[in-house]
Amino acid sequence: MPIYEYECGLCHFRFEKKQSFSEAAEAICPECQGKASRVFHPAPIIFKGSGFYITDSRKGGPADTATGKQESGQMGKGK
């Protein structure tokens, strides 16, 4: 059974409770007997592998580099 973290709505006391998946996401605060709700934590994102940005971006082929050189050459002649 997983352990969940709860926070009381009245006194803001945080505590952990072991519950099954099918139980309701509410509990009773052990400090003030108020209604507590489950605290959600964001899951971390881990990027593995070398060159994450290199492999996900579009690579220019020989036609793209040739076109880029011609455009930059024409700009220089116009001045």
Secondary structure, 3 states (H helix, E strand, C coil): CCEEEEEECCCCCEEEEECCCCCCCEEECCCCCCEEEECCCCCCCCCCCCCHHHHHCCCCCHHHHHHHHHHHHHHHHHC
